[in-house]
Amino acid sequence: MLSWALLFFIVAIVAAVFGFGGIASASAGIAQVLFFIFLVLFVVTLIMRIARRA
């Protein structure tokens, strides 16, 4: 999922360089949402592993 967020971030940067503001904004928004989903899943996984060991 982190790779998808990185891909959308790169698309946003390229679109911004070429002047496509709407596409850049949408891609950056998608990248941000995917990154936060990744962070939440990562934290949940860490908590589950710690709980399983205890």
C-alpha positions as CSV (number, residue, x, y, z in Angstrom):
1,M,0.0,0.0,0.0
2,L,2.9,2.3,0.7
3,S,4.1,1.7,-2.9
4,W,0.6,2.9,-4.2
5,A,0.9,6.0,-2.1
6,L,4.3,6.7,-3.5
7,L,3.1,6.2,-7.0
8,F,0.2,8.6,-6.6
9,F,2.6,11.1,-5.0
10,I,4.9,10.9,-8.0
11,V,2.0,11.3,-10.4
12,A,1.0,14.4,-8.4
13,I,4.5,15.9,-8.7
14,V,4.7,15.2,-12.4
15,A,1.2,16.7,-13.0
16,A,2.1,19.7,-11.0
17,V,5.2,20.3,-13.0
18,F,3.2,20.2,-16.2
19,G,0.6,22.5,-14.9
20,F,-2.3,20.1,-14.4
21,G,-3.5,21.5,-11.0
22,G,-6.7,19.5,-10.7
23,I,-5.0,16.2,-11.4
24,A,-2.1,17.0,-9.1
25,S,-4.5,17.9,-6.3
26,A,-6.5,14.7,-6.7
27,S,-3.4,12.5,-6.9
28,A,-1.9,14.2,-3.8
29,G,-5.2,13.6,-1.9
30,I,-5.3,10.0,-2.9
31,A,-1.6,9.5,-1.9
32,Q,-2.3,11.1,1.5
33,V,-5.3,8.9,2.2
34,L,-3.4,5.8,1.2
35,F,-0.5,6.8,3.4
36,F,-2.7,7.3,6.4
37,I,-4.4,3.9,5.8
38,F,-0.9,2.4,5.6
39,L,0.0,4.0,8.9
40,V,-3.1,2.8,10.7
41,L,-2.7,-0.8,9.4
42,F,1.0,-0.7,10.4
43,V,0.2,0.4,14.0
44,V,-2.6,-2.1,14.3
45,T,-0.2,-4.9,13.1
46,L,2.4,-3.8,15.6
47,I,-0.1,-3.8,18.5
48,M,-1.4,-7.2,17.4
49,R,2.1,-8.7,17.4
50,I,2.9,-7.2,20.8
51,A,-0.4,-8.6,22.2
52,R,0.2,-12.0,20.7
53,R,3.7,-12.3,22.4
54,A,2.4,-11.3,25.9
